[in-house]
Amino acid sequence: MRFLLFLLPIIFLISCKSEVNTTTTQKENTGKEVKHIYPQEKHLANMKQLTFGGDNAEAYFSFDNKNLVFQAANEKWDAPCDQIFMMSTNGYESEKAPMLSTGKGRTTCSYFMPGNSEILYASTHLKDEKCPESMRSMNGKYVWPIYESYDIFTADLQGNLKKQLTKTPGYDAEATVSPDGKKIVFTSTRSGDLELYTMNIDGSDVRQVTDELGYDGGAFFSPDSKQLVFRTSRPTSDEDMKTYKELLTKGLVQPTNMEIYVCNVDGTGMKQVTKLGKANWAPFFHPSGEKILFSSNHHSKSGRQFNIFMINVDGSGLQQITFDEAFDAFPMFSFDGKKLAFSSNRNNGGTRDTNVFIADWVE
């Protein structure tokens, strides 16, 4: 899901230590050669590692395919909790990528605005300039915090805040922009539940998209901007619904069971795509608009291994795309459909580092 690395305390119980075959190598800032592509990863070629250390994820392309905006937690970058950074698709040149957020509070879910001169992201800095506490377990069960202090802002590429797009009390985050540059989709608790909303690019004309009990989030537009793909955790039993509601009052959700859905931008035509069980999240449309890439642990007995899969919009043709032994997620295609960016624990030397990778997409 688009929440950066809240699953990593689980994922990092395993680290990628196995040797993999290599088809491409790149020298990082320290000059160390790194290996990347597993032999089964037939859809990926010419892979490059773009970050080297810390927790880096949710890297999303600019509309001109030249840059990536992403979030990172890295003490060496003066980011004790997630902040927003930018780099070119070739990586960053100095010791760290330039920070575009304020460096205050916690941020999440950045995305380029039309014109490539501004970004949007969610931040908690208005309530508190310190990193908020992050509860990850309650009664022995894994949980995510849903900070009610998140609001969505725009900023220029020098890090100057330009506009606050949301001002309604409660959680507002997970925003992305339509390929045609006209709409923003985001998740909000303004109705009392975690639902999807859309608004115009300037923040006007807010409209509710989903209305069923459960956590709907991490939404992206289809290439033609007419549909949304998102992940949802919708409780069905009385006990699960009670638990969900109780956790939500505490600003928490339990993300262990999620499936991928699609719908029209206005919420009509709702359809469940995956029925795999466990956690299926971080979806993104294939450039054809007929397939979806997403991250899943449904194939893992322990639930600790996440890989990227591809599936047809009608739920058929499930195919595994990545084969790392720990964590692959947050796939995004470039707007020309030629590149795939994603985050992975591969090549981290047995550490807990998650890094951004980019590769050519091979049909």
Kinemage of the C-alpha trace (Angstrom):
@kinemage 1
@onewidth
@group {chain A} dominant
@subgroup {mainchain}
@vectorlist {calphas} color= white
{ca met a 1} P 0.000 0.000 0.000
{ca arg a 2} L 1.032 3.461 -0.333
{ca phe a 3} L 1.843 3.726 3.376
{ca leu a 4} L 5.591 3.690 3.377
{ca leu a 5} L 7.134 0.650 5.007
{ca phe a 6} L 4.699 0.062 7.868
{ca leu a 7} L 4.894 -3.607 6.843
{ca leu a 8} L 8.669 -3.670 7.062
{ca pro a 9} L 8.952 -4.733 10.730
{ca ile a 10} L 7.457 -8.000 9.495
{ca ile a 11} L 9.275 -8.084 6.189
{ca phe a 12} L 12.670 -7.399 7.711
{ca leu a 13} L 12.583 -10.614 9.702
{ca ile a 14} L 13.929 -11.974 6.427
{ca ser a 15} L 16.674 -10.296 4.432
{ca cys a 16} L 17.802 -11.045 0.923
{ca lys a 17} L 21.102 -12.825 1.325
{ca ser a 18} L 20.933 -15.259 -1.583
{ca glu a 19} L 23.050 -14.834 -4.689
{ca val a 20} L 21.149 -13.874 -7.841
{ca asn a 21} L 22.057 -14.024 -11.491
{ca thr a 22} L 22.882 -10.633 -12.964
{ca thr a 23} L 22.203 -9.170 -16.365
{ca thr a 24} L 23.161 -5.609 -15.532
{ca thr a 25} L 25.362 -3.936 -12.948
{ca gln a 26} L 25.707 -0.371 -11.761
{ca lys a 27} L 28.220 1.277 -9.498
{ca glu a 28} L 26.649 3.073 -6.555
{ca asn a 29} L 28.048 6.196 -4.917
{ca thr a 30} L 30.742 4.142 -3.182
{ca gly a 31} L 31.747 2.429 -6.446
{ca lys a 32} L 30.552 -1.000 -5.316
{ca glu a 33} L 29.114 -3.167 -8.070
{ca val a 34} L 25.704 -4.631 -7.281
{ca lys a 35} L 23.709 -7.509 -8.732
{ca his a 36} L 20.037 -7.275 -9.465
{ca ile a 37} L 17.867 -9.365 -11.707
{ca tyr a 38} L 16.643 -12.848 -10.792
{ca pro a 39} L 16.512 -15.221 -13.790
{ca gln a 40} L 12.710 -15.556 -13.480
{ca glu a 41} L 12.191 -11.801 -13.835
{ca lys a 42} L 11.595 -11.952 -17.587
{ca his a 43} L 9.685 -8.651 -17.750
{ca leu a 44} L 12.591 -6.631 -16.318
{ca ala a 45} L 15.839 -5.602 -18.014
{ca asn a 46} L 18.652 -3.080 -17.543
{ca met a 47} L 17.834 -2.689 -13.870
{ca lys a 48} L 19.510 0.028 -11.805
{ca gln a 49} L 19.564 0.686 -8.084
{ca leu a 50} L 18.916 4.368 -7.419
{ca thr a 51} L 19.202 4.664 -3.607
{ca phe a 52} L 21.710 3.084 -1.232
{ca gly a 53} L 20.677 2.893 2.388
{ca gly a 54} L 17.748 3.793 4.623
{ca asp a 55} L 14.077 3.176 3.932
{ca asn a 56} L 13.192 4.443 0.440
{ca ala a 57} L 9.870 3.743 -1.250
{ca glu a 58} L 6.884 4.991 -3.235
{ca ala a 59} L 8.958 6.405 -6.076
{ca tyr a 60} L 6.679 7.940 -8.721
{ca phe a 61} L 7.541 9.398 -12.112
{ca ser a 62} L 7.153 12.976 -13.275
{ca phe a 63} L 4.861 13.435 -16.264
{ca asp a 64} L 7.896 13.914 -18.519
{ca asn a 65} L 9.459 10.655 -17.195
{ca lys a 66} L 12.671 12.453 -16.190
{ca asn a 67} L 12.421 12.475 -12.395
{ca leu a 68} L 11.133 10.469 -9.459
{ca val a 69} L 9.643 11.801 -6.238
{ca phe a 70} L 9.816 9.433 -3.276
{ca gln a 71} L 9.733 9.224 0.496
{ca ala a 72} L 12.635 8.168 2.673
{ca ala a 73} L 13.593 7.754 6.307
{ca asn a 74} L 17.335 8.106 6.681
{ca glu a 75} L 19.201 9.651 9.600
{ca lys a 76} L 22.093 10.525 7.263
{ca trp a 77} L 19.655 12.611 5.219
{ca asp a 78} L 18.257 14.421 8.301
{ca ala a 79} L 15.059 12.391 7.974
{ca pro a 80} L 14.426 10.394 11.178
{ca cys a 81} L 10.947 9.651 9.834
{ca asp a 82} L 9.571 9.763 6.287
{ca gln a 83} L 10.281 12.911 4.284
{ca ile a 84} L 9.880 13.635 0.563
{ca phe a 85} L 12.858 13.653 -1.803
{ca met a 86} L 13.430 13.913 -5.544
{ca met a 87} L 15.980 12.444 -7.929
{ca ser a 88} L 16.375 11.925 -11.634
{ca thr a 89} L 15.671 8.524 -13.129
{ca asn a 90} L 19.465 8.095 -13.163
{ca gly a 91} L 19.661 8.651 -9.395
{ca tyr a 92} L 21.031 11.533 -7.341
{ca glu a 93} L 24.496 13.039 -7.797
{ca ser a 94} L 25.480 14.369 -4.357
{ca glu a 95} L 25.588 12.576 -0.996
{ca lys a 96} L 21.814 12.735 -0.695
{ca ala a 97} L 18.796 13.507 -2.814
{ca pro a 98} L 17.273 16.997 -2.373
{ca met a 99} L 14.463 17.143 0.206
{ca leu a 100} L 11.217 18.710 -1.043
{ca ser a 101} L 9.180 18.452 2.168
{ca thr a 102} L 9.639 20.739 5.165
{ca gly a 103} L 11.616 18.246 7.242
{ca lys a 104} L 8.958 18.625 9.937
{ca gly a 105} L 6.444 16.032 11.105
{ca arg a 106} L 5.969 12.860 9.054
{ca thr a 107} L 5.121 12.856 5.350
{ca thr a 108} L 3.761 10.293 2.930
{ca cys a 109} L 2.509 9.652 -0.577
{ca ser a 110} L 4.090 12.228 -2.849
{ca tyr a 111} L 3.219 12.670 -6.527
{ca phe a 112} L 4.054 15.082 -9.316
{ca met a 113} L 1.533 17.719 -10.314
{ca pro a 114} L 0.850 18.564 -13.982
{ca gly a 115} L 3.693 20.604 -15.469
{ca asn a 116} L 6.334 18.816 -13.348
{ca ser a 117} L 7.198 21.983 -11.407
{ca glu a 118} L 5.256 21.071 -8.254
{ca ile a 119} L 4.457 17.982 -6.199
{ca leu a 120} L 1.798 17.052 -3.680
{ca tyr a 121} L 2.225 15.067 -0.480
{ca ala a 122} L 0.620 14.554 2.929
{ca ser a 123} L 2.229 15.862 6.102
{ca thr a 124} L 1.547 16.001 9.848
{ca his a 125} L 3.667 19.126 10.429
{ca leu a 126} L 0.782 21.491 11.169
{ca lys a 127} L -0.044 19.621 14.377
{ca asp a 128} L 3.488 18.849 15.513
{ca glu a 129} L 6.903 19.438 13.969
{ca lys a 130} L 8.231 16.270 15.627
{ca cys a 131} L 7.899 12.784 14.166
{ca pro a 132} L 4.668 11.279 15.516
{ca glu a 133} L 4.830 8.041 17.459
{ca ser a 134} L 4.279 4.970 15.315
{ca met a 135} L 2.345 2.165 17.025
{ca arg a 136} L 2.766 -1.096 15.114
{ca ser a 137} L 1.296 -3.684 17.483
{ca met a 138} L -1.805 -3.899 19.666
{ca asn a 139} L -2.831 -6.978 21.621
{ca gly a 140} L -0.193 -8.938 19.768
{ca lys a 141} L -1.589 -8.020 16.329
{ca tyr a 142} L 0.079 -5.936 13.652
{ca val a 143} L -1.462 -2.474 13.071
{ca trp a 144} L -0.873 0.687 11.044
{ca pro a 145} L -1.316 4.178 12.483
{ca ile a 146} L -3.748 6.483 10.664
{ca tyr a 147} L -2.614 9.945 11.702
{ca glu a 148} L -5.538 12.353 11.871
{ca ser a 149} L -3.036 15.197 11.524
{ca tyr a 150} L -2.254 14.325 7.891
{ca asp a 151} L -3.292 16.956 5.353
{ca ile a 152} L -2.378 17.236 1.677
{ca phe a 153} L -0.122 20.043 0.452
{ca thr a 154} L 1.577 21.126 -2.746
{ca ala a 155} L 5.169 22.326 -2.919
{ca asp a 156} L 7.572 23.496 -5.595
{ca leu a 157} L 10.795 21.677 -6.443
{ca gln a 158} L 12.748 23.941 -4.098
{ca gly a 159} L 10.683 22.669 -1.157
{ca asn a 160} L 8.484 25.743 -0.717
{ca leu a 161} L 4.915 24.987 0.327
{ca lys a 162} L 2.460 26.419 -2.181
{ca lys a 163} L -1.031 25.386 -1.120
{ca gln a 164} L -2.919 23.314 1.444
{ca leu a 165} L -5.439 21.207 -0.485
{ca thr a 166} L -7.302 19.625 2.458
{ca lys a 167} L -8.457 21.281 5.663
{ca thr a 168} L -11.173 18.908 6.884
{ca pro a 169} L -10.511 17.373 10.334
{ca gly a 170} L -9.179 13.819 10.205
{ca tyr a 171} L -6.877 11.788 8.018
{ca asp a 172} L -6.284 13.058 4.460
{ca ala a 173} L -3.461 11.327 2.577
{ca glu a 174} L -2.530 8.810 -0.136
{ca ala a 175} L -3.095 11.281 -2.962
{ca thr a 176} L -2.239 10.621 -6.619
{ca val a 177} L -2.933 12.562 -9.823
{ca ser a 178} L -4.755 11.423 -12.966
{ca pro a 179} L -2.660 11.046 -16.145
{ca asp a 180} L -4.743 13.775 -17.826
{ca gly a 181} L -3.778 16.115 -14.979
{ca lys a 182} L -7.355 17.035 -14.059
{ca lys a 183} L -8.123 15.056 -10.897
{ca ile a 184} L -6.631 13.938 -7.586
{ca val a 185} L -7.750 10.815 -5.721
{ca phe a 186} L -7.063 10.462 -1.999
{ca thr a 187} L -8.158 8.633 1.162
{ca ser a 188} L -9.949 10.446 3.972
{ca thr a 189} L -11.770 9.784 7.264
{ca arg a 190} L -14.019 12.817 6.888
{ca ser a 191} L -17.093 10.528 6.694
{ca gly a 192} L -16.047 8.593 9.797
{ca asp a 193} L -14.598 5.750 7.725
{ca leu a 194} L -11.554 5.398 5.453
{ca glu a 195} L -12.991 6.124 2.010
{ca leu a 196} L -11.742 7.262 -1.388
{ca tyr a 197} L -12.456 10.786 -2.619
{ca thr a 198} L -11.620 12.756 -5.724
{ca met a 199} L -11.087 16.481 -6.154
{ca asn a 200} L -10.052 18.823 -8.912
{ca ile a 201} L -6.358 19.555 -9.270
{ca asp a 202} L -6.850 22.800 -7.309
{ca gly a 203} L -8.623 21.046 -4.418
{ca ser a 204} L -12.161 22.018 -5.422
{ca asp a 205} L -15.206 19.823 -6.093
{ca val a 206} L -14.490 17.070 -3.550
{ca arg a 207} L -16.558 13.957 -4.247
{ca gln a 208} L -16.830 10.705 -2.307
{ca val a 209} L -16.080 7.574 -4.350
{ca thr a 210} L -16.463 4.615 -1.956
{ca asp a 211} L -18.965 4.133 0.867
{ca glu a 212} L -18.598 0.606 2.265
{ca leu a 213} L -17.199 -0.128 5.717
{ca gly a 214} L -13.465 -0.773 5.555
{ca tyr a 215} L -10.185 0.796 4.567
{ca asp a 216} L -10.094 1.877 0.898
{ca gly a 217} L -6.750 3.375 -0.070
{ca gly a 218} L -3.635 3.505 -2.205
{ca ala a 219} L -5.610 4.454 -5.314
{ca phe a 220} L -4.222 5.183 -8.780
{ca phe a 221} L -5.915 6.217 -12.015
{ca ser a 222} L -6.028 4.113 -15.167
{ca pro a 223} L -3.983 5.365 -18.151
{ca asp a 224} L -7.123 6.945 -19.654
{ca ser a 225} L -7.990 8.581 -16.282
{ca lys a 226} L -11.459 6.953 -16.299
{ca gln a 227} L -10.963 4.247 -13.663
{ca leu a 228} L -9.373 3.767 -10.265
{ca val a 229} L -7.478 0.786 -8.897
{ca phe a 230} L -7.036 0.506 -5.139
{ca arg a 231} L -6.579 -1.897 -2.271
{ca thr a 232} L -9.230 -2.450 0.340
{ca ser a 233} L -9.622 -4.197 3.661
{ca arg a 234} L -13.347 -4.684 4.154
{ca pro a 235} L -14.483 -6.622 7.234
{ca thr a 236} L -17.472 -8.926 6.744
{ca ser a 237} L -18.095 -10.764 10.019
{ca asp a 238} L -19.622 -9.026 13.031
{ca glu a 239} L -16.439 -9.616 15.010
{ca asp a 240} L -14.196 -8.210 12.266
{ca met a 241} L -16.427 -5.159 11.822
{ca lys a 242} L -16.355 -4.506 15.562
{ca thr a 243} L -12.561 -4.824 15.651
{ca tyr a 244} L -12.167 -2.533 12.650
{ca lys a 245} L -14.363 0.171 14.183
{ca glu a 246} L -12.623 -0.044 17.559
{ca leu a 247} L -9.177 0.256 16.000
{ca leu a 248} L -10.267 3.171 13.830
{ca thr a 249} L -11.356 5.140 16.919
{ca lys a 250} L -7.767 4.762 18.102
{ca gly a 251} L -6.355 5.882 14.750
{ca leu a 252} L -5.282 2.364 13.784
{ca val a 253} L -6.046 -0.263 11.156
{ca gln a 254} L -5.028 -3.910 10.797
{ca pro a 255} L -3.755 -4.459 7.226
{ca thr a 256} L -3.250 -8.219 7.095
{ca asn a 257} L -6.184 -8.951 4.744
{ca met a 258} L -6.469 -6.761 1.641
{ca glu a 259} L -7.657 -7.284 -1.930
{ca ile a 260} L -7.449 -5.244 -5.146
{ca tyr a 261} L -10.540 -3.497 -6.533
{ca val a 262} L -11.301 -1.338 -9.565
{ca cys a 263} L -14.139 1.114 -10.214
{ca asn a 264} L -15.004 4.077 -12.372
{ca val a 265} L -13.809 7.440 -11.100
{ca asp a 266} L -17.311 8.219 -9.809
{ca gly a 267} L -17.465 4.949 -7.852
{ca thr a 268} L -19.738 3.058 -10.228
{ca gly a 269} L -18.765 -0.291 -11.725
{ca met a 270} L -17.133 -1.508 -8.503
{ca lys a 271} L -15.370 -4.844 -9.025
{ca gln a 272} L -13.101 -7.037 -6.942
{ca val a 273} L -10.071 -8.130 -8.981
{ca thr a 274} L -8.121 -10.365 -6.591
{ca lys a 275} L -9.448 -13.055 -4.278
{ca leu a 276} L -6.098 -14.357 -3.111
{ca gly a 277} L -6.209 -13.874 0.646
{ca lys a 278} L -3.549 -12.295 2.867
{ca ala a 279} L -2.238 -8.839 1.876
{ca asn a 280} L -2.631 -7.666 -1.737
{ca trp a 281} L -1.804 -3.983 -2.098
{ca ala a 282} L 0.198 -1.241 -3.897
{ca pro a 283} L -1.664 -1.692 -7.222
{ca phe a 284} L -0.845 0.171 -10.437
{ca phe a 285} L -2.340 -0.121 -13.918
{ca his a 286} L -0.304 -1.651 -16.735
{ca pro a 287} L 0.090 0.857 -19.634
{ca ser a 288} L -2.548 -1.083 -21.609
{ca gly a 289} L -5.139 -0.416 -18.911
{ca glu a 290} L -6.075 -4.100 -19.138
{ca lys a 291} L -3.743 -5.431 -16.449
{ca ile a 292} L -2.690 -4.463 -12.928
{ca leu a 293} L 0.610 -4.834 -11.091
{ca phe a 294} L 0.438 -5.195 -7.308
{ca ser a 295} L 2.405 -6.491 -4.331
{ca ser a 296} L 1.291 -9.625 -2.486
{ca asn a 297} L 2.313 -12.169 0.130
{ca his a 298} L -0.436 -14.657 -0.764
{ca his a 299} L 2.181 -17.140 -2.024
{ca ser a 300} L 4.199 -17.027 1.187
{ca lys a 301} L 3.414 -19.502 3.970
{ca ser a 302} L 4.897 -17.184 6.567
{ca gly a 303} L 3.328 -14.076 5.029
{ca arg a 304} L 6.699 -12.342 5.231
{ca gln a 305} L 7.668 -12.480 1.566
{ca phe a 306} L 6.200 -9.850 -0.748
{ca asn a 307} L 6.589 -9.928 -4.515
{ca ile a 308} L 5.090 -8.005 -7.415
{ca phe a 309} L 2.437 -9.826 -9.434
{ca met a 310} L 0.432 -8.960 -12.563
{ca ile a 311} L -3.210 -9.834 -13.169
{ca asn a 312} L -5.838 -9.041 -15.802
{ca val a 313} L -8.524 -6.567 -14.752
{ca asp a 314} L -11.073 -9.396 -14.936
{ca gly a 315} L -9.093 -11.348 -12.318
{ca ser a 316} L -7.568 -13.891 -14.712
{ca gly a 317} L -3.984 -14.549 -15.782
{ca leu a 318} L -2.153 -14.110 -12.475
{ca gln a 319} L 1.605 -13.916 -13.091
{ca gln a 320} L 4.542 -13.361 -10.737
{ca ile a 321} L 6.840 -10.533 -11.867
{ca thr a 322} L 9.540 -10.261 -9.162
{ca phe a 323} L 11.206 -12.999 -7.146
{ca asp a 324} L 13.145 -11.363 -4.325
{ca glu a 325} L 13.114 -13.388 -1.110
{ca ala a 326} L 11.973 -10.548 1.153
{ca phe a 327} L 10.176 -7.496 -0.261
{ca asp a 328} L 9.223 -5.994 -3.631
{ca ala a 329} L 6.427 -3.417 -3.795
{ca phe a 330} L 5.253 0.028 -4.968
{ca pro a 331} L 5.467 -0.592 -8.737
{ca met a 332} L 4.849 2.373 -11.054
{ca phe a 333} L 5.174 2.562 -14.825
{ca ser a 334} L 6.603 5.627 -16.476
{ca phe a 335} L 4.005 7.550 -18.461
{ca asp a 336} L 5.471 6.286 -21.723
{ca gly a 337} L 5.198 2.705 -20.442
{ca lys a 338} L 8.882 1.942 -20.983
{ca lys a 339} L 10.147 1.898 -17.387
{ca leu a 340} L 9.082 0.367 -14.083
{ca ala a 341} L 10.132 1.840 -10.745
{ca phe a 342} L 9.711 -0.180 -7.550
{ca ser a 343} L 11.138 -0.621 -4.066
{ca ser a 344} L 12.958 -3.706 -2.853
{ca asn a 345} L 15.055 -5.259 -0.093
{ca arg a 346} L 17.277 -6.932 -2.684
{ca asn a 347} L 20.986 -6.216 -2.621
{ca asn a 348} L 20.893 -4.717 0.879
{ca gly a 349} L 23.723 -6.842 2.250
{ca gly a 350} L 21.510 -8.469 4.851
{ca thr a 351} L 20.500 -5.123 6.375
{ca arg a 352} L 16.991 -3.695 6.740
{ca asp a 353} L 17.504 -1.177 3.942
{ca thr a 354} L 14.798 -0.769 1.315
{ca asn a 355} L 15.892 0.927 -1.897
{ca val a 356} L 14.428 2.272 -5.115
{ca phe a 357} L 15.097 0.409 -8.352
{ca ile a 358} L 14.262 1.161 -11.979
{ca ala a 359} L 14.175 -1.209 -14.927
{ca asp a 360} L 13.145 -1.395 -18.563
{ca trp a 361} L 9.782 -3.142 -18.956
{ca val a 362} L 9.774 -6.103 -21.338
{ca glu a 363} L 6.421 -7.397 -22.625
